[in-house]
């Protein structure tokens, strides 16, 4: 650990001393370390997690889009196949009429 010197308003220091006096923390340093850690979790690390989550969301959207595109291609192929079948049926029926 590194030694850091900083100024605190008297009210903050009194609050830290009360927490130490209530045996919630073993020392001022420990209380301040936990306060800094909580700040980092809330502000900095949360943003990093959200960034990761956003990347996952974008990937999921891309995968979803790729899935939709694949379905569209399949549907297009089905439609082409249906049109071919319909054309073949029309052709066969016109041949039967010619013979009949």
ABEGO torsion letter per residue (X at the ends): XBBBBBBBBAAAAAAAAAAAAAGABABAAAAAAAAAAAAAAAAAAAAAAAAAAAAAAAAAAAAAAAAAAAAAAAAAAAAAAAAAAAAAAAAAAAAAAAAX
